[in-house]
Amino acid sequence: MEKYRVSESLEIQSPMEYNGELCPDRFKENHHVITTGQLKKGFLINSSMRHFLEKFDSFKTLDEVVSELALDLGTDKCSLFEYCEPIFKILKKKSFLVSQNNIENQKPRVPLFEAGDTLGCYRILSLISNKKNVDLYRVRKVGGVQPYVIKLLNSHKTENTRHYNKELAQFKHEYGLLCKGKTVDSLCKAYHFDLVEDKYAYIVMECIEGESLPRFLRHQINFPENDAYTLAHKILIEFTHLHDSKIIHGDIHPSNIMVKNSQEVKIIDLGLAIHEDHALKEAVKKGGVMYYMPPERINTSSLNKFSKHPDYYSDVYQLGLVLYFIFFRTEPFQGFIWEDLAASIINNPIVFPKQTMWQSELNPDLMKLIERCVDKNPETRFKNTEDILIHFENQVLSGKERKYYA
């Protein structure tokens, strides 16, 4: 059997050190947060799981560790093995435990190119982002002036060839959807795809001169409330165009919406998107930003968080939360750990603060619209973004409530 030990990059913190502001009282004692250098987020464990993890202080098989624990606890080894095996699989998957057969890469994930390098006919101007498996570069053609963005899948960042090929399939899928949505003006344009052996693949994309929605709102200190309604209206219009092209985004949240200086809206990141005509055939990852996941797409168990792929109803749900964010700058469902967040999403009604960011009451028709978007029953929601847009224009922006929007 394969032997494993604790990763050298493993860090163990108290929940208060990790995030004391949000930590509930019940986790302040006998709990720990574990992270590694490769993961941005932490995972909450109890003292028993920490004891199990620390048994892998040297290379051991799961059977050897369970034998030690059974002896320590004076319990039956077989029943203990059944309990420990799923935990062991999670710790392996998250790289908290590393195999003796694989050399642990202690080097940080580094981009493949630097400013000044050439990639095809493009000159690298700067690194935009160094993500988990992907490099993002600002580039321009050699001898040209027009800036572009290159999204590059970097095989050096993936765990192995199998992992790289899986990510490559997703990468090609995203490029295909960007091409299918080329008539949607607000969708980030893709101009070229290239694959260089088994080293890397890249997409040449439109360079959007703007900010993500959260940054835009944060930097607009004197942003008028009426402009927030205008911005919300534009977002609904652009996602209506996306749905008209039969593309289900699947991962709508504020950071996947770009706002240009002119307040023109652009949609980015189709990594989890699907096309209506091929929804059952497309092999895409299940997932997304946890706070924006609709109840029908999640499980309360952290071992298998996501239960199904997106559809128009789930896009409607996520857009409802985007509207909520614009006016309140937060999300309505919270939780320190996944189980708490999932339970909140599934069971709790949406609650609106008494005042918006402008110290005013939210338009009651907009409140009703958001409530319907995030209804626990998908079929009670609006059927797609066009349906939301019609109600937004006819109810929120019309009649006596016009005073909320100029």
BELBEL-V297124 format. One record per residue. N is the residue number from 0. RES is the residue in one small letter. SS is DSSP state (H for helix, E for strand, C for the rest). PHI is phi in whole degrees, 0 to 359 (* if undefined). OMEGA is omega in whole degrees, -180 to 180 (* if undefined). Layout:
N/RES/SS/PHI/OMEGA ; N/RES/SS/PHI/OMEGA
This chain:
0/m/C/*/-178 ; 1/e/C/289/-179 ; 2/k/C/255/-177 ; 3/y/E/225/171 ; 4/r/E/218/180 ; 5/v/E/294/178 ; 6/s/C/298/178 ; 7/e/C/292/-180 ; 8/s/C/266/180 ; 9/l/C/296/174 ; 10/e/E/236/179 ; 11/i/E/240/-180 ; 12/q/E/235/169 ; 13/s/C/281/178 ; 14/p/H/303/179 ; 15/m/H/291/177 ; 16/e/H/293/-177 ; 17/y/H/288/179 ; 18/n/H/197/-177 ; 19/g/C/295/-177 ; 20/e/C/293/-176 ; 21/l/C/259/-174 ; 22/c/C/291/176 ; 23/p/C/291/-178 ; 24/d/H/302/-174 ; 25/r/H/293/180 ; 26/f/H/255/-175 ; 27/k/C/286/178 ; 28/e/C/235/177 ; 29/n/C/60/175 ; 30/h/E/225/-177 ; 31/h/E/216/175 ; 32/v/E/245/180 ; 33/i/E/250/177 ; 34/t/E/218/169 ; 35/t/C/229/-179 ; 36/g/C/297/-177 ; 37/q/C/270/-177 ; 38/l/C/244/178 ; 39/k/C/282/-176 ; 40/k/C/260/179 ; 41/g/C/260/179 ; 42/f/E/234/-178 ; 43/l/E/278/176 ; 44/i/E/229/175 ; 45/n/E/264/-175 ; 46/s/H/294/179 ; 47/s/H/294/179 ; 48/m/H/291/176 ; 49/r/H/298/178 ; 50/h/H/299/177 ; 51/f/H/298/-179 ; 52/l/H/297/-176 ; 53/e/H/287/173 ; 54/k/C/294/179 ; 55/f/C/270/179 ; 56/d/C/288/173 ; 57/s/C/221/-176 ; 58/f/C/294/-179 ; 59/k/E/217/172 ; 60/t/C/276/176 ; 61/l/H/299/-179 ; 62/d/H/300/179 ; 63/e/H/295/-180 ; 64/v/H/293/179 ; 65/v/H/296/177 ; 66/s/H/297/178 ; 67/e/H/296/-179 ; 68/l/H/295/180 ; 69/a/H/299/178 ; 70/l/H/291/179 ; 71/d/H/299/-172 ; 72/l/H/267/-178 ; 73/g/C/65/-176 ; 74/t/C/235/-179 ; 75/d/C/290/-176 ; 76/k/H/293/-176 ; 77/c/H/297/180 ; 78/s/H/293/178 ; 79/l/H/292/179 ; 80/f/H/298/179 ; 81/e/H/299/179 ; 82/y/H/285/-174 ; 83/c/H/280/-173 ; 84/e/H/300/179 ; 85/p/H/295/177 ; 86/i/H/294/178 ; 87/f/H/301/-179 ; 88/k/H/296/178 ; 89/i/H/294/-179 ; 90/l/H/296/175 ; 91/k/H/292/-177 ; 92/k/H/301/-178 ; 93/k/C/272/177 ; 94/s/C/66/171 ; 95/f/C/285/173 ; 96/l/E/245/-178 ; 97/v/E/239/-175 ; 98/s/E/281/175 ; 99/q/C/293/-177 ; 100/n/C/277/179 ; 101/n/C/241/178 ; 102/i/C/289/-179 ; 103/e/C/290/-179 ; 104/n/C/274/-179 ; 105/q/C/275/179 ; 106/k/C/287/175 ; 107/p/C/294/177 ; 108/r/C/293/-176 ; 109/v/C/246/178 ; 110/p/C/297/-178 ; 111/l/C/283/-176 ; 112/f/C/234/176 ; 113/e/C/238/176 ; 114/a/C/304/-179 ; 115/g/C/100/178 ; 116/d/C/288/178 ; 117/t/E/246/177 ; 118/l/E/235/-173 ; 119/g/C/63/178 ; 120/c/C/262/-176 ; 121/y/E/246/176 ; 122/r/E/259/178 ; 123/i/E/287/178 ; 124/l/E/268/-179 ; 125/s/E/195/173 ; 126/l/E/272/178 ; 127/i/E/273/-176 ; 128/s/E/205/178 ; 129/n/E/247/-173 ; 130/k/C/268/-173 ; 131/k/C/304/-179 ; 132/n/C/243/-168 ; 133/v/E/232/168 ; 134/d/E/254/173 ; 135/l/E/243/-178 ; 136/y/E/237/167 ; 137/r/E/267/-174 ; 138/v/E/222/167 ; 139/r/E/210/179 ; 140/k/E/296/177 ; 141/v/C/301/-178 ; 142/g/C/86/-180 ; 143/g/C/258/180 ; 144/v/C/238/-177 ; 145/q/C/288/178 ; 146/p/E/280/174 ; 147/y/E/226/173 ; 148/v/E/242/173 ; 149/i/E/249/174 ; 150/k/E/260/-171 ; 151/l/E/241/173 ; 152/l/E/276/-171 ; 153/n/E/258/-178 ; 154/s/H/297/-180 ; 155/h/H/293/-180 ; 156/k/H/269/-178 ; 157/t/C/276/-173 ; 158/e/C/290/-177 ; 159/n/C/197/-178 ; 160/t/H/298/179 ; 161/r/H/298/179 ; 162/h/H/296/179 ; 163/y/H/300/-179 ; 164/n/H/295/176 ; 165/k/H/294/178 ; 166/e/H/292/179 ; 167/l/H/296/177 ; 168/a/H/299/177 ; 169/q/H/295/-179 ; 170/f/H/297/178 ; 171/k/H/296/178 ; 172/h/H/299/179 ; 173/e/H/298/179 ; 174/y/H/298/179 ; 175/g/H/300/179 ; 176/l/H/290/177 ; 177/l/H/299/178 ; 178/c/H/291/179 ; 179/k/H/295/-179 ; 180/g/C/264/-174 ; 181/k/C/297/179 ; 182/t/C/277/179 ; 183/v/C/272/-174 ; 184/d/C/301/-176 ; 185/s/C/279/-179 ; 186/l/E/278/178 ; 187/c/C/305/-174 ; 188/k/C/281/174 ; 189/a/E/245/-174 ; 190/y/E/251/-172 ; 191/h/E/197/174 ; 192/f/E/233/177 ; 193/d/E/216/-180 ; 194/l/E/234/-179 ; 195/v/E/251/-180 ; 196/e/C/48/178 ; 197/d/C/254/-176 ; 198/k/C/266/-178 ; 199/y/E/196/172 ; 200/a/E/226/180 ; 201/y/E/212/176 ; 202/i/E/242/173 ; 203/v/E/270/-171 ; 204/m/E/232/175 ; 205/e/E/299/174 ; 206/c/C/267/-178 ; 207/i/C/267/178 ; 208/e/C/274/-178 ; 209/g/E/188/-178 ; 210/e/E/230/172 ; 211/s/E/297/-178 ; 212/l/H/306/179 ; 213/p/H/299/-180 ; 214/r/H/293/179 ; 215/f/H/302/-179 ; 216/l/H/294/180 ; 217/r/H/292/-178 ; 218/h/H/274/179 ; 219/q/C/270/-173 ; 220/i/C/298/-178 ; 221/n/C/253/-179 ; 222/f/C/291/-176 ; 223/p/C/292/180 ; 224/e/H/298/179 ; 225/n/H/300/179 ; 226/d/H/292/177 ; 227/a/H/294/176 ; 228/y/H/294/177 ; 229/t/H/297/-180 ; 230/l/H/295/178 ; 231/a/H/301/179 ; 232/h/H/299/-180 ; 233/k/H/297/179 ; 234/i/H/299/180 ; 235/l/H/295/178 ; 236/i/H/298/-175 ; 237/e/H/290/177 ; 238/f/H/287/172 ; 239/t/H/296/176 ; 240/h/H/299/179 ; 241/l/H/296/178 ; 242/h/H/293/177 ; 243/d/H/298/178 ; 244/s/C/272/176 ; 245/k/C/70/177 ; 246/i/E/259/175 ; 247/i/E/262/-172 ; 248/h/C/294/175 ; 249/g/C/85/-177 ; 250/d/C/212/-179 ; 251/i/C/279/173 ; 252/h/C/203/-172 ; 253/p/H/305/-177 ; 254/s/H/285/176 ; 255/n/H/262/174 ; 256/i/E/239/179 ; 257/m/E/259/178 ; 258/v/E/237/179 ; 259/k/E/279/-178 ; 260/n/C/301/179 ; 261/s/C/279/-175 ; 262/q/C/67/170 ; 263/e/C/287/-175 ; 264/v/E/260/176 ; 265/k/E/232/-179 ; 266/i/E/256/-180 ; 267/i/C/234/170 ; 268/d/C/66/175 ; 269/l/C/258/-177 ; 270/g/C/298/180 ; 271/l/C/245/-176 ; 272/a/C/280/175 ; 273/i/E/222/177 ; 274/h/E/260/-176 ; 275/e/H/305/-175 ; 276/d/H/287/-177 ; 277/h/H/233/-172 ; 278/a/C/302/-177 ; 279/l/C/280/-177 ; 280/k/C/263/-172 ; 281/e/C/281/180 ; 282/a/C/269/180 ; 283/v/C/244/180 ; 284/k/C/292/171 ; 285/k/C/272/178 ; 286/g/C/157/-178 ; 287/g/C/145/177 ; 288/v/C/289/-168 ; 289/m/H/301/-177 ; 290/y/H/293/-177 ; 291/y/H/250/179 ; 292/m/C/278/179 ; 293/p/C/285/-173 ; 294/p/H/299/-177 ; 295/e/H/286/-178 ; 296/r/H/255/-175 ; 297/i/E/230/170 ; 298/n/C/245/180 ; 299/t/C/281/179 ; 300/s/C/277/179 ; 301/s/C/284/177 ; 302/l/C/286/-179 ; 303/n/C/209/-169 ; 304/k/C/295/-168 ; 305/f/E/251/-169 ; 306/s/C/254/-176 ; 307/k/C/204/180 ; 308/h/C/279/-178 ; 309/p/C/287/171 ; 310/d/C/213/-179 ; 311/y/H/299/-180 ; 312/y/H/296/-180 ; 313/s/H/288/173 ; 314/d/H/297/178 ; 315/v/H/299/178 ; 316/y/H/303/-177 ; 317/q/H/294/177 ; 318/l/H/293/175 ; 319/g/H/299/178 ; 320/l/H/288/175 ; 321/v/H/295/177 ; 322/l/H/299/177 ; 323/y/H/301/-179 ; 324/f/H/297/-178 ; 325/i/H/302/-174 ; 326/f/H/265/-178 ; 327/f/H/237/177 ; 328/r/C/59/177 ; 329/t/C/205/176 ; 330/e/C/249/-175 ; 331/p/C/283/-177 ; 332/f/C/247/-173 ; 333/q/C/229/175 ; 334/g/C/181/-179 ; 335/f/C/287/176 ; 336/i/C/237/-176 ; 337/w/H/302/-178 ; 338/e/H/301/179 ; 339/d/H/291/180 ; 340/l/H/296/-180 ; 341/a/H/299/179 ; 342/a/H/297/178 ; 343/s/H/296/-180 ; 344/i/H/298/-175 ; 345/i/H/283/-169 ; 346/n/H/252/-170 ; 347/n/C/274/173 ; 348/p/C/288/177 ; 349/i/C/290/180 ; 350/v/C/241/-179 ; 351/f/C/256/172 ; 352/p/C/303/-178 ; 353/k/C/293/-178 ; 354/q/C/227/175 ; 355/t/C/282/177 ; 356/m/C/297/-178 ; 357/w/C/259/178 ; 358/q/C/59/178 ; 359/s/C/231/177 ; 360/e/C/284/178 ; 361/l/C/289/174 ; 362/n/C/312/-176 ; 363/p/H/300/178 ; 364/d/H/289/176 ; 365/l/H/291/178 ; 366/m/H/300/178 ; 367/k/H/296/180 ; 368/l/H/297/179 ; 369/i/H/296/179 ; 370/e/H/302/180 ; 371/r/H/289/178 ; 372/c/H/302/-173 ; 373/v/C/256/177 ; 374/d/C/304/-178 ; 375/k/C/296/178 ; 376/n/C/270/-177 ; 377/p/H/305/-175 ; 378/e/H/286/176 ; 379/t/H/274/180 ; 380/r/C/287/168 ; 381/f/C/298/-174 ; 382/k/C/283/177 ; 383/n/C/194/-176 ; 384/t/H/291/178 ; 385/e/H/299/178 ; 386/d/H/297/176 ; 387/i/H/297/-176 ; 388/l/H/301/180 ; 389/i/H/300/179 ; 390/h/H/292/179 ; 391/f/H/298/-179 ; 392/e/H/288/-175 ; 393/n/H/277/-177 ; 394/q/H/254/-175 ; 395/v/H/283/-174 ; 396/l/C/259/-176 ; 397/s/C/233/174 ; 398/g/H/61/-176 ; 399/k/H/292/-177 ; 400/e/H/285/178 ; 401/r/H/302/-180 ; 402/k/H/298/179 ; 403/y/H/280/-172 ; 404/y/C/211/-180 ; 405/a/C/239/*
